[in-house]
Amino acid sequence: MSNATSASGTPDNTGKPAARPDSGKTITLEILRYIPGQHDKPEFQPFQIPYVEDWSMLDALAYIKDELDSSLAYRWSCRMAVCGSCGMVFNGEPKLACETFVREYYPQPIRVEPLGNFAIERDLIIDQAPFLAKLESVKPFIIDAGADLKKPANETIQAGEYKQTPLQLAMFKQYSMCINCLLCYSACPQFGLNPQFTGPAALSLAHRYNADSRDHGNEARASVLNEKDGVWSCTFVGYCSEVCPKSVDPASAIQLEKVSGATDWALSFIMPKGAK
Ligand code: FES
């Protein structure tokens, strides 16, 4: 089966747009360009490109990189809203470039910026390192009872069969759909104010494992979730859930962890130490 596409102009599997019909129409992309250490400050650069109705924004960027300016830098991989690589901001809204279409904006110009609230590495590429540290801090993996957390994550549960009922699965399934695209961090005003905030995706994934009947890691995650930059830094604006391309609801996950943390705190006054 060939991955090359027709005269529609959709890219083949190299990401390069194929031959396209010449409609004679054009559209302008204003792309934020910046290389720290080389440029004084980020600046928008306009590119006029052919308007092709079924081009995604990723196709449009590929056209610019292949035909107009090979120095343009951006991330992508799957082109099907799975890998989470292509998060960007289009006209102020965080979205995935591979599932956003040029026709949604035509004939108006489209402003393309890297995700907000992160340092720019180059052009549309942001520094993901702070997020990866937060993700690691919430131990996003299943932890067996009595597991040695100094061991690698893949050794925190015994090999074997762990059956779950549909109800047990339903308790966490939607949170497991997160693709770490970071649109929620770009949308979060609290993360914008406080970069130390653990943030929507990492907290949502912590809840995903806390809500999993096979997991016994609640206590191991509690210190990160309940410290001042954990769930209590969230003011429940909810924009994180609005922009999520996989319909995950990180805002609800964080509120559920607040309830859990507050309940544990209250019980600690009335239950004998070590009791559940
Ligand atoms: S390229 Fe993978 S999510 Fe867009």
py3Dmol code that shows the C-alpha trace and the ligand (Angstrom):
import py3Dmol

protein = """\
ATOM      1  CA  MET A   1       0.000   0.000   0.000  1.00  0.00           C
ATOM      2  CA  SER A   2       1.360   3.380  -0.933  1.00  0.00           C
ATOM      3  CA  ASN A   3       1.318   6.251   1.540  1.00  0.00           C
ATOM      4  CA  ALA A   4       1.735   8.851  -1.181  1.00  0.00           C
ATOM      5  CA  THR A   5      -1.390  10.851  -1.778  1.00  0.00           C
ATOM      6  CA  SER A   6      -3.284  12.292  -4.617  1.00  0.00           C
ATOM      7  CA  ALA A   7      -3.584  15.680  -6.135  1.00  0.00           C
ATOM      8  CA  SER A   8      -5.321  16.808  -2.956  1.00  0.00           C
ATOM      9  CA  GLY A   9      -1.960  17.937  -1.673  1.00  0.00           C
ATOM     10  CA  THR A  10      -1.992  15.848   1.500  1.00  0.00           C
ATOM     11  CA  PRO A  11       1.580  14.773   2.380  1.00  0.00           C
ATOM     12  CA  ASP A  12       3.018  11.328   1.783  1.00  0.00           C
ATOM     13  CA  ASN A  13       4.662   9.504   4.673  1.00  0.00           C
ATOM     14  CA  THR A  14       7.710  11.762   4.549  1.00  0.00           C
ATOM     15  CA  GLY A  15       5.562  14.674   5.697  1.00  0.00           C
ATOM     16  CA  LYS A  16       6.182  16.517   2.417  1.00  0.00           C
ATOM     17  CA  PRO A  17       3.037  17.817   0.687  1.00  0.00           C
ATOM     18  CA  ALA A  18       2.422  16.017  -2.608  1.00  0.00           C
ATOM     19  CA  ALA A  19       1.481  17.692  -5.911  1.00  0.00           C
ATOM     20  CA  ARG A  20      -1.486  20.005  -5.343  1.00  0.00           C
ATOM     21  CA  PRO A  21      -4.130  21.618  -7.471  1.00  0.00           C
ATOM     22  CA  ASP A  22      -3.385  25.289  -8.061  1.00  0.00           C
ATOM     23  CA  SER A  23      -6.488  27.106  -6.848  1.00  0.00           C
ATOM     24  CA  GLY A  24      -4.790  30.451  -7.268  1.00  0.00           C
ATOM     25  CA  LYS A  25      -5.712  31.251  -3.660  1.00  0.00           C
ATOM     26  CA  THR A  26      -3.133  31.990  -1.010  1.00  0.00           C
ATOM     27  CA  ILE A  27      -3.071  32.357   2.763  1.00  0.00           C
ATOM     28  CA  THR A  28      -0.534  34.003   5.061  1.00  0.00           C
ATOM     29  CA  LEU A  29       1.070  32.333   8.055  1.00  0.00           C
ATOM     30  CA  GLU A  30       2.809  34.638  10.525  1.00  0.00           C
ATOM     31  CA  ILE A  31       5.260  32.393  12.339  1.00  0.00           C
ATOM     32  CA  LEU A  32       7.169  33.305  15.470  1.00  0.00           C
ATOM     33  CA  ARG A  33      10.876  32.867  14.764  1.00  0.00           C
ATOM     34  CA  TYR A  34      13.500  32.794  17.483  1.00  0.00           C
ATOM     35  CA  ILE A  35      16.877  31.218  18.139  1.00  0.00           C
ATOM     36  CA  PRO A  36      18.069  32.056  21.674  1.00  0.00           C
ATOM     37  CA  GLY A  37      21.607  33.375  21.604  1.00  0.00           C
ATOM     38  CA  GLN A  38      21.333  34.377  17.932  1.00  0.00           C
ATOM     39  CA  HIS A  39      18.252  36.608  17.881  1.00  0.00           C
ATOM     40  CA  ASP A  40      17.618  39.531  20.225  1.00  0.00           C
ATOM     41  CA  LYS A  41      13.962  38.645  20.623  1.00  0.00           C
ATOM     42  CA  PRO A  42      11.203  36.535  19.036  1.00  0.00           C
ATOM     43  CA  GLU A  43       9.684  38.121  15.920  1.00  0.00           C
ATOM     44  CA  PHE A  44       6.887  37.133  13.562  1.00  0.00           C
ATOM     45  CA  GLN A  45       7.866  36.289   9.979  1.00  0.00           C
ATOM     46  CA  PRO A  46       5.107  36.227   7.324  1.00  0.00           C
ATOM     47  CA  PHE A  47       4.940  33.449   4.734  1.00  0.00           C
ATOM     48  CA  GLN A  48       2.446  33.506   1.875  1.00  0.00           C
ATOM     49  CA  ILE A  49       1.607  29.959   0.810  1.00  0.00           C
ATOM     50  CA  PRO A  50      -0.904  28.306  -1.552  1.00  0.00           C
ATOM     51  CA  TYR A  51      -4.310  27.698   0.002  1.00  0.00           C
ATOM     52  CA  VAL A  52      -5.167  24.009  -0.207  1.00  0.00           C
ATOM     53  CA  GLU A  53      -8.458  23.152   1.452  1.00  0.00           C
ATOM     54  CA  ASP A  54      -7.435  19.828   2.963  1.00  0.00           C
ATOM     55  CA  TRP A  55      -4.028  20.879   4.254  1.00  0.00           C
ATOM     56  CA  SER A  56      -3.545  20.615   7.982  1.00  0.00           C
ATOM     57  CA  MET A  57      -1.395  23.229   9.661  1.00  0.00           C
ATOM     58  CA  LEU A  58       1.343  20.598   9.728  1.00  0.00           C
ATOM     59  CA  ASP A  59       1.087  20.322   5.915  1.00  0.00           C
ATOM     60  CA  ALA A  60       1.347  24.102   5.635  1.00  0.00           C
ATOM     61  CA  LEU A  61       4.479  24.138   7.816  1.00  0.00           C
ATOM     62  CA  ALA A  62       5.963  21.308   5.747  1.00  0.00           C
ATOM     63  CA  TYR A  63       5.367  23.358   2.575  1.00  0.00           C
ATOM     64  CA  ILE A  64       7.198  26.336   4.119  1.00  0.00           C
ATOM     65  CA  LYS A  65      10.109  24.172   5.273  1.00  0.00           C
ATOM     66  CA  ASP A  66      10.423  22.374   1.925  1.00  0.00           C
ATOM     67  CA  GLU A  67       9.784  25.274  -0.451  1.00  0.00           C
ATOM     68  CA  LEU A  68      10.447  28.578   1.307  1.00  0.00           C
ATOM     69  CA  ASP A  69      12.687  28.322   4.387  1.00  0.00           C
ATOM     70  CA  SER A  70      14.389  25.093   5.388  1.00  0.00           C
ATOM     71  CA  SER A  71      15.582  26.637   8.660  1.00  0.00           C
ATOM     72  CA  LEU A  72      12.071  26.620  10.161  1.00  0.00           C
ATOM     73  CA  ALA A  73      12.032  24.355  13.235  1.00  0.00           C
ATOM     74  CA  TYR A  74       8.995  22.514  14.623  1.00  0.00           C
ATOM     75  CA  ARG A  75       8.204  19.083  16.081  1.00  0.00           C
ATOM     76  CA  TRP A  76       5.975  16.414  14.589  1.00  0.00           C
ATOM     77  CA  SER A  77       5.900  12.652  14.216  1.00  0.00           C
ATOM     78  CA  CYS A  78       2.675  10.636  13.847  1.00  0.00           C
ATOM     79  CA  ARG A  79       0.479  13.144  11.967  1.00  0.00           C
ATOM     80  CA  MET A  80      -2.591  11.497  13.539  1.00  0.00           C
ATOM     81  CA  ALA A  81      -3.033  13.091  16.985  1.00  0.00           C
ATOM     82  CA  VAL A  82      -1.315  10.220  18.785  1.00  0.00           C
ATOM     83  CA  CYS A  83       2.285  11.194  19.576  1.00  0.00           C
ATOM     84  CA  GLY A  84       1.604  14.635  21.073  1.00  0.00           C
ATOM     85  CA  SER A  85       4.615  16.235  19.355  1.00  0.00           C
ATOM     86  CA  CYS A  86       2.987  18.979  17.298  1.00  0.00           C
ATOM     87  CA  GLY A  87       1.353  21.209  19.910  1.00  0.00           C
ATOM     88  CA  MET A  88       1.439  24.894  18.908  1.00  0.00           C
ATOM     89  CA  VAL A  89      -0.641  28.024  19.318  1.00  0.00           C
ATOM     90  CA  PHE A  90      -2.792  29.149  16.379  1.00  0.00           C
ATOM     91  CA  ASN A  91      -4.319  32.606  16.670  1.00  0.00           C
ATOM     92  CA  GLY A  92      -3.932  32.401  20.446  1.00  0.00           C
ATOM     93  CA  GLU A  93      -5.374  28.897  20.890  1.00  0.00           C
ATOM     94  CA  PRO A  94      -3.271  25.832  21.825  1.00  0.00           C
ATOM     95  CA  LYS A  95      -3.945  23.028  19.307  1.00  0.00           C
ATOM     96  CA  LEU A  96      -2.322  20.083  17.558  1.00  0.00           C
ATOM     97  CA  ALA A  97      -0.958  21.113  14.143  1.00  0.00           C
ATOM     98  CA  CYS A  98      -1.817  17.729  12.614  1.00  0.00           C
ATOM     99  CA  GLU A  99      -5.528  17.961  13.368  1.00  0.00           C
ATOM    100  CA  THR A 100      -6.007  21.693  12.771  1.00  0.00           C
ATOM    101  CA  PHE A 101      -6.822  22.707   9.204  1.00  0.00           C
ATOM    102  CA  VAL A 102      -5.873  25.779   7.208  1.00  0.00           C
ATOM    103  CA  ARG A 103      -9.499  26.062   6.060  1.00  0.00           C
ATOM    104  CA  GLU A 104     -10.556  26.802   9.653  1.00  0.00           C
ATOM    105  CA  TYR A 105      -8.905  30.219   9.258  1.00  0.00           C
ATOM    106  CA  TYR A 106      -9.020  31.025   5.518  1.00  0.00           C
ATOM    107  CA  PRO A 107      -8.921  33.756   4.245  1.00  0.00           C
ATOM    108  CA  GLN A 108      -7.595  35.422   7.424  1.00  0.00           C
ATOM    109  CA  PRO A 109      -3.878  35.237   8.278  1.00  0.00           C
ATOM    110  CA  ILE A 110      -2.873  32.645  10.873  1.00  0.00           C
ATOM    111  CA  ARG A 111      -0.500  33.485  13.718  1.00  0.00           C
ATOM    112  CA  VAL A 112       1.600  30.473  14.658  1.00  0.00           C
ATOM    113  CA  GLU A 113       3.473  30.473  17.964  1.00  0.00           C
ATOM    114  CA  PRO A 114       5.156  27.858  20.156  1.00  0.00           C
ATOM    115  CA  LEU A 115       3.204  26.637  23.185  1.00  0.00           C
ATOM    116  CA  GLY A 116       2.992  29.305  25.861  1.00  0.00           C
ATOM    117  CA  ASN A 117       4.505  29.141  29.355  1.00  0.00           C
ATOM    118  CA  PHE A 118       7.645  27.281  28.200  1.00  0.00           C
ATOM    119  CA  ALA A 119      11.087  28.504  27.159  1.00  0.00           C
ATOM    120  CA  ILE A 120      11.641  28.489  23.392  1.00  0.00           C
ATOM    121  CA  GLU A 121      14.418  26.202  22.172  1.00  0.00           C
ATOM    122  CA  ARG A 122      14.080  27.283  18.565  1.00  0.00           C
ATOM    123  CA  ASP A 123      11.148  28.723  16.559  1.00  0.00           C
ATOM    124  CA  LEU A 124       8.119  26.531  17.382  1.00  0.00           C
ATOM    125  CA  ILE A 125      10.042  24.088  19.581  1.00  0.00           C
ATOM    126  CA  ILE A 126       9.755  24.480  23.330  1.00  0.00           C
ATOM    127  CA  ASP A 127      11.922  23.110  26.129  1.00  0.00           C
ATOM    128  CA  GLN A 128      10.022  20.100  27.526  1.00  0.00           C
ATOM    129  CA  ALA A 129      12.565  19.286  30.239  1.00  0.00           C
ATOM    130  CA  PRO A 130      10.654  20.999  33.101  1.00  0.00           C
ATOM    131  CA  PHE A 131       7.523  19.012  32.238  1.00  0.00           C
ATOM    132  CA  LEU A 132       9.402  15.719  32.069  1.00  0.00           C
ATOM    133  CA  ALA A 133      10.793  16.350  35.570  1.00  0.00           C
ATOM    134  CA  LYS A 134       7.268  17.009  36.884  1.00  0.00           C
ATOM    135  CA  LEU A 135       5.962  13.893  35.152  1.00  0.00           C
ATOM    136  CA  GLU A 136       8.687  11.780  36.729  1.00  0.00           C
ATOM    137  CA  SER A 137       7.939  13.273  40.160  1.00  0.00           C
ATOM    138  CA  VAL A 138       4.370  11.847  40.227  1.00  0.00           C
ATOM    139  CA  LYS A 139       5.551   8.279  39.529  1.00  0.00           C
ATOM    140  CA  PRO A 140       3.296   7.654  36.511  1.00  0.00           C
ATOM    141  CA  PHE A 141       3.362   3.871  36.671  1.00  0.00           C
ATOM    142  CA  ILE A 142       1.673   1.093  38.618  1.00  0.00           C
ATOM    143  CA  ILE A 143       3.228   0.469  42.018  1.00  0.00           C
ATOM    144  CA  ASP A 144       2.677  -2.851  43.762  1.00  0.00           C
ATOM    145  CA  ALA A 145       2.097  -3.115  47.519  1.00  0.00           C
ATOM    146  CA  GLY A 146       5.493  -2.958  49.226  1.00  0.00           C
ATOM    147  CA  ALA A 147       7.341  -2.190  45.979  1.00  0.00           C
ATOM    148  CA  ASP A 148      10.905  -0.918  46.241  1.00  0.00           C
ATOM    149  CA  LEU A 149      10.672   2.501  44.543  1.00  0.00           C
ATOM    150  CA  LYS A 150      14.438   2.669  44.181  1.00  0.00           C
ATOM    151  CA  LYS A 151      14.095   0.002  41.502  1.00  0.00           C
ATOM    152  CA  PRO A 152      13.256   0.877  37.860  1.00  0.00           C
ATOM    153  CA  ALA A 153       9.569   1.652  37.180  1.00  0.00           C
ATOM    154  CA  ASN A 154       9.077  -1.584  35.245  1.00  0.00           C
ATOM    155  CA  GLU A 155       9.997  -3.529  38.396  1.00  0.00           C
ATOM    156  CA  THR A 156       7.436  -1.915  40.715  1.00  0.00           C
ATOM    157  CA  ILE A 157       4.814  -4.583  40.014  1.00  0.00           C
ATOM    158  CA  GLN A 158       5.074  -8.376  39.969  1.00  0.00           C
ATOM    159  CA  ALA A 159       4.581 -10.146  36.660  1.00  0.00           C
ATOM    160  CA  GLY A 160       1.188 -11.846  36.453  1.00  0.00           C
ATOM    161  CA  GLU A 161      -2.465 -11.346  35.748  1.00  0.00           C
ATOM    162  CA  TYR A 162      -4.295  -8.355  37.243  1.00  0.00           C
ATOM    163  CA  LYS A 163      -7.951  -8.538  36.259  1.00  0.00           C
ATOM    164  CA  GLN A 164     -10.221  -5.516  36.455  1.00  0.00           C
ATOM    165  CA  THR A 165     -13.956  -5.077  36.184  1.00  0.00           C
ATOM    166  CA  PRO A 166     -15.369  -2.588  33.630  1.00  0.00           C
ATOM    167  CA  LEU A 167     -16.217  -0.310  36.556  1.00  0.00           C
ATOM    168  CA  GLN A 168     -12.640  -0.398  37.840  1.00  0.00           C
ATOM    169  CA  LEU A 169     -11.389   0.452  34.354  1.00  0.00           C
ATOM    170  CA  ALA A 170     -13.881   3.292  34.021  1.00  0.00           C
ATOM    171  CA  MET A 171     -12.431   4.938  37.147  1.00  0.00           C
ATOM    172  CA  PHE A 172      -9.244   5.914  35.301  1.00  0.00           C
ATOM    173  CA  LYS A 173      -9.613   5.149  31.593  1.00  0.00           C
ATOM    174  CA  GLN A 174     -10.168   8.697  30.313  1.00  0.00           C
ATOM    175  CA  TYR A 175      -7.071   9.940  32.163  1.00  0.00           C
ATOM    176  CA  SER A 176      -4.949   7.292  30.463  1.00  0.00           C
ATOM    177  CA  MET A 177      -5.702   8.883  27.081  1.00  0.00           C
ATOM    178  CA  CYS A 178      -3.249  11.757  27.769  1.00  0.00           C
ATOM    179  CA  ILE A 179      -0.605  12.064  25.004  1.00  0.00           C
ATOM    180  CA  ASN A 180       1.613  14.558  26.869  1.00  0.00           C
ATOM    181  CA  CYS A 181       1.101  17.183  24.151  1.00  0.00           C
ATOM    182  CA  LEU A 182       1.332  19.997  26.752  1.00  0.00           C
ATOM    183  CA  LEU A 183      -1.571  22.005  25.316  1.00  0.00           C
ATOM    184  CA  CYS A 184      -2.990  22.034  28.854  1.00  0.00           C
ATOM    185  CA  TYR A 185       0.171  23.670  30.242  1.00  0.00           C
ATOM    186  CA  SER A 186       0.019  26.329  27.532  1.00  0.00           C
ATOM    187  CA  ALA A 187      -3.612  27.010  28.479  1.00  0.00           C
ATOM    188  CA  CYS A 188      -3.109  27.029  32.271  1.00  0.00           C
ATOM    189  CA  PRO A 189      -2.975  30.538  33.781  1.00  0.00           C
ATOM    190  CA  GLN A 190      -1.664  29.176  37.080  1.00  0.00           C
ATOM    191  CA  PHE A 191       1.287  27.492  35.369  1.00  0.00           C
ATOM    192  CA  GLY A 192       1.913  30.790  33.589  1.00  0.00           C
ATOM    193  CA  LEU A 193       2.119  32.550  36.966  1.00  0.00           C
ATOM    194  CA  ASN A 194       3.972  29.781  38.805  1.00  0.00           C
ATOM    195  CA  PRO A 195       6.297  27.588  36.713  1.00  0.00           C
ATOM    196  CA  GLN A 196       6.819  25.360  39.775  1.00  0.00           C
ATOM    197  CA  PHE A 197       3.168  24.230  39.628  1.00  0.00           C
ATOM    198  CA  THR A 198       3.160  20.504  38.840  1.00  0.00           C
ATOM    199  CA  GLY A 199       0.457  21.257  36.294  1.00  0.00           C
ATOM    200  CA  PRO A 200      -2.506  19.588  34.572  1.00  0.00           C
ATOM    201  CA  ALA A 201      -1.072  16.628  32.652  1.00  0.00           C
ATOM    202  CA  ALA A 202       1.288  15.388  35.381  1.00  0.00           C
ATOM    203  CA  LEU A 203      -1.376  15.719  38.114  1.00  0.00           C
ATOM    204  CA  SER A 204      -3.970  14.099  35.880  1.00  0.00           C
ATOM    205  CA  LEU A 205      -1.649  11.155  35.264  1.00  0.00           C
ATOM    206  CA  ALA A 206      -0.975  10.880  39.002  1.00  0.00           C
ATOM    207  CA  HIS A 207      -4.734  10.565  39.478  1.00  0.00           C
ATOM    208  CA  ARG A 208      -4.893   8.005  36.667  1.00  0.00           C
ATOM    209  CA  TYR A 209      -2.643   5.684  38.690  1.00  0.00           C
ATOM    210  CA  ASN A 210      -4.122   6.549  42.093  1.00  0.00           C
ATOM    211  CA  ALA A 211      -7.547   5.577  40.694  1.00  0.00           C
ATOM    212  CA  ASP A 212      -6.281   2.262  39.304  1.00  0.00           C
ATOM    213  CA  SER A 213      -7.341  -0.737  41.444  1.00  0.00           C
ATOM    214  CA  ARG A 214      -4.003  -2.463  40.698  1.00  0.00           C
ATOM    215  CA  ASP A 215      -1.957   0.401  42.109  1.00  0.00           C
ATOM    216  CA  HIS A 216      -0.754   0.926  45.684  1.00  0.00           C
ATOM    217  CA  GLY A 217       1.224   4.108  45.106  1.00  0.00           C
ATOM    218  CA  ASN A 218      -1.096   6.737  46.614  1.00  0.00           C
ATOM    219  CA  GLU A 219       1.162   7.346  49.593  1.00  0.00           C
ATOM    220  CA  ALA A 220       4.269   7.533  47.400  1.00  0.00           C
ATOM    221  CA  ARG A 221       2.617  10.249  45.300  1.00  0.00           C
ATOM    222  CA  ALA A 222       0.944  12.106  48.172  1.00  0.00           C
ATOM    223  CA  SER A 223       3.861  14.388  49.035  1.00  0.00           C
ATOM    224  CA  VAL A 224       4.056  15.741  45.453  1.00  0.00           C
ATOM    225  CA  LEU A 225       0.296  16.070  45.046  1.00  0.00           C
ATOM    226  CA  ASN A 226      -0.315  17.808  48.359  1.00  0.00           C
ATOM    227  CA  GLU A 227       2.665  20.138  48.553  1.00  0.00           C
ATOM    228  CA  LYS A 228       2.066  23.815  47.749  1.00  0.00           C
ATOM    229  CA  ASP A 229       2.858  23.458  44.040  1.00  0.00           C
ATOM    230  CA  GLY A 230       0.683  20.363  43.719  1.00  0.00           C
ATOM    231  CA  VAL A 231      -3.101  20.130  43.378  1.00  0.00           C
ATOM    232  CA  TRP A 232      -3.746  23.055  45.727  1.00  0.00           C
ATOM    233  CA  SER A 233      -2.164  25.495  43.251  1.00  0.00           C
ATOM    234  CA  CYS A 234      -4.996  24.778  40.798  1.00  0.00           C
ATOM    235  CA  THR A 235      -7.790  27.383  40.895  1.00  0.00           C
ATOM    236  CA  PHE A 236     -10.105  25.303  38.684  1.00  0.00           C
ATOM    237  CA  VAL A 237     -10.151  27.634  35.678  1.00  0.00           C
ATOM    238  CA  GLY A 238     -10.775  24.556  33.524  1.00  0.00           C
ATOM    239  CA  TYR A 239      -9.209  25.791  30.258  1.00  0.00           C
ATOM    240  CA  CYS A 240      -6.824  22.805  30.415  1.00  0.00           C
ATOM    241  CA  SER A 241      -9.779  20.471  29.903  1.00  0.00           C
ATOM    242  CA  GLU A 242     -11.221  22.626  27.094  1.00  0.00           C
ATOM    243  CA  VAL A 243      -8.070  22.475  24.962  1.00  0.00           C
ATOM    244  CA  CYS A 244      -7.280  18.775  25.490  1.00  0.00           C
ATOM    245  CA  PRO A 245      -7.342  17.081  22.061  1.00  0.00           C
ATOM    246  CA  LYS A 246      -8.113  13.689  23.628  1.00  0.00           C
ATOM    247  CA  SER A 247     -11.056  14.863  25.785  1.00  0.00           C
ATOM    248  CA  VAL A 248      -9.184  14.179  29.004  1.00  0.00           C
ATOM    249  CA  ASP A 249     -10.462  16.301  31.886  1.00  0.00           C
ATOM    250  CA  PRO A 250      -7.374  17.194  33.946  1.00  0.00           C
ATOM    251  CA  ALA A 251      -9.329  19.809  35.888  1.00  0.00           C
ATOM    252  CA  SER A 252     -11.638  17.105  37.282  1.00  0.00           C
ATOM    253  CA  ALA A 253      -8.696  14.823  38.086  1.00  0.00           C
ATOM    254  CA  ILE A 254      -7.077  17.575  40.129  1.00  0.00           C
ATOM    255  CA  GLN A 255     -10.297  18.324  42.054  1.00  0.00           C
ATOM    256  CA  LEU A 256     -10.714  14.610  42.844  1.00  0.00           C
ATOM    257  CA  GLU A 257      -7.171  14.533  44.222  1.00  0.00           C
ATOM    258  CA  LYS A 258      -7.981  17.588  46.351  1.00  0.00           C
ATOM    259  CA  VAL A 259     -10.946  15.703  47.834  1.00  0.00           C
ATOM    260  CA  SER A 260      -8.766  12.661  48.438  1.00  0.00           C
ATOM    261  CA  GLY A 261      -5.976  14.710  50.039  1.00  0.00           C
ATOM    262  CA  ALA A 262      -8.405  16.631  52.267  1.00  0.00           C
ATOM    263  CA  THR A 263     -10.106  13.395  53.337  1.00  0.00           C
ATOM    264  CA  ASP A 264      -6.784  11.794  54.258  1.00  0.00           C
ATOM    265  CA  TRP A 265      -5.844  14.918  56.215  1.00  0.00           C
ATOM    266  CA  ALA A 266      -9.131  14.898  58.160  1.00  0.00           C
ATOM    267  CA  LEU A 267      -8.938  11.158  58.838  1.00  0.00           C
ATOM    268  CA  SER A 268      -5.424  11.565  60.200  1.00  0.00           C
ATOM    269  CA  PHE A 269      -6.943  13.337  63.239  1.00  0.00           C
ATOM    270  CA  ILE A 270      -9.458  10.638  64.087  1.00  0.00           C
ATOM    271  CA  MET A 271      -7.933   7.359  62.922  1.00  0.00           C
ATOM    272  CA  PRO A 272      -5.252   5.469  64.839  1.00  0.00           C
ATOM    273  CA  LYS A 273      -1.855   5.884  63.193  1.00  0.00           C
ATOM    274  CA  GLY A 274      -1.406   3.431  60.338  1.00  0.00           C
ATOM    275  CA  ALA A 275      -5.142   2.581  60.110  1.00  0.00           C
ATOM    276  CA  LYS A 276      -7.069   2.970  56.847  1.00  0.00           C
TER     277      LYS A 276
END
"""
ligand_1 = """\
4
FES
S 2.197 14.793 14.824
Fe 1.706 13.391 16.421
S 0.149 14.431 17.525
Fe 0.474 15.705 15.795
"""
view = py3Dmol.view(width=600, height=400)
view.addModel(protein, "pdb")
view.setStyle({"model": 0}, {"cartoon": {"style": "trace"}})
view.addModel(ligand_1, "xyz")
view.setStyle({"model": 1}, {"stick": {}})
view.zoomTo()
view.show()
